[in-house]
Amino acid sequence: MKTIIRKLTFYVGQVIRFIYYSYLRMNGIKIGDNTFISLGAKIDTQFGEIIIGDNVHITSGCVLLAHDGAIKQMKPDANPRGKIVIGDNVFIGVNAVVLMNVSIGENSVIGAGSIVNKDIPANVLAIGNPVKILRDLS
Ligand SMILES: CC(C)(COP(=O)(O)OP(=O)(O)OC[C@H]1O[C@@H](n2cnc3c(N)ncnc32)[C@H](O)[C@@H]1OP(=O)(O)O)[C@@H](O)C(=O)NCCC(=O)NCCS
């Protein structure tokens, strides 16, 4: 019985995920092949641009924020809309926040709870608030 419920839950999750990805794509989010976005992640569909590569893992509680109202309040002439680019094979741990105008290079891992406020190169493990490179993974 437990197995059947688990399989059913998985199947329902897949259907909901398909609908969620379609919703994101309709809102201009680019999502590569074989990429996993948790239903518990928040992808900014309001403003700005988000490009997510192939084989990316965006886990539960992550926030990808492509705009920034705070900037607008502090600097009225600043552009509150930005861009996020996530390279292929990136893994973003639970509850990480990726702020606008940031790119994460391919194969990099972002630790749980990190605040990514600057570009992260390819093939590194980066953690913390603010995010720092812990080590090279290549
Ligand atoms: C970063 C991570 C991958 C561990 O990598 P690791 O190479 O084994 O790192 P270690 O556990 O040896 O920790 C190395 C240092 O980083 C620190 N650290 C580890 N993860 C951290 C995190 N998420 N945020 C801040 N610091 C972290 C450790 O405290 C340690 O610091 P110290 O050297 O001062 O003691 C892991 O902690 C993590 O965040 N994984 C993501 C898990 C996740 O979100 N999974 C989603 C569901 S599958």
The ligand as an ORCA input file, in Angstrom:
! r2SCAN-3c Opt
* xyz 0 1
  C      28.180     22.433      1.018
  C      27.815     20.972      1.183
  C      27.613     20.324     -0.170
  C      28.900     20.241      1.962
  O      30.097     20.194      1.238
  P      31.399     19.589      1.929
  O      32.500     19.703      0.965
  O      31.085     18.237      2.471
  O      31.637     20.631      3.059
  P      31.901     20.359      4.604
  O      30.675     19.768      5.232
  O      33.194     19.630      4.732
  O      32.042     21.826      5.167
  C      33.139     22.640      4.832
  C      32.951     23.983      5.527
  O      31.815     24.636      4.928
  C      30.814     24.903      5.923
  N      29.522     24.668      5.285
  C      29.053     23.533      4.760
  N      27.869     23.729      4.191
  C      27.562     25.016      4.396
  C      26.440     25.810      4.037
  N      25.424     25.314      3.365
  N      26.465     27.117      4.378
  C      27.514     27.651      5.067
  N      28.595     26.926      5.408
  C      28.605     25.629      5.079
  C      31.116     23.913      7.048
  O      30.631     24.393      8.258
  C      32.621     23.870      6.998
  O      33.126     25.014      7.590
  P      34.459     24.945      8.528
  O      35.534     24.423      7.613
  O      34.660     26.358      8.951
  O      34.119     24.005      9.625
  C      26.568     20.822      2.065
  O      26.786     21.339      3.360
  C      25.341     21.477      1.477
  O      25.039     22.652      1.703
  N      24.628     20.670      0.677
  C      23.389     21.049      0.044
  C      22.298     20.115      0.578
  C      21.006     20.397     -0.057
  O      20.506     21.514     -0.071
  N      20.393     19.372     -0.623
  C      19.106     19.517     -1.269
  C      18.297     18.271     -1.162
  S      19.035     16.959     -2.111
*
